[in-house]
Amino acid sequence: MNFGDIGSMGGAVAGYIATPEGQDAVKKFLASPEGITLLKDFAGTAAGQNTMLSILPTVLGGLNLPAGATDMIKAALPPQQ
C-alpha cells in the first residue's frame, strides 16, 4: 500500500503503524472478520496477488516451520517479474 495516496495523512498513518501500538491495532484489525474480508478481497486482485507473492518469502522467514519447508514453498512460487 502506498501511504502517499492517502494524502496528507500518509506520513501520520505510516508513523503510527511503525509504533508497537499501531502494530497491535493492525494485528487486531487483520484478525477481525472485517480484516479477513479485506485481505481476501485484496488477495483476489492482480495487485494483491503480486503483493502477497512479494512479501511471502519474508513472512516465511519469520515462521517456525519444519526444516526444509520454507525452501520448498519458495521453490514452488512463480518467478518474480
HELIX and SHEET records of a PDB file:
HELIX    1   1 PHE A    3  MET A    9  5                                   7    
HELIX    2   2 GLY A   10  ILE A   17  1                                   8    
HELIX    3   3 PRO A   20  ALA A   31  1                                  12    
HELIX    4   4 PRO A   33  ALA A   43  1                                  11    
HELIX    5   5 ALA A   46  GLY A   61  1                                  16    
HELIX    6   6 ALA A   69  ALA A   76  1                                   8    
END                                                                             
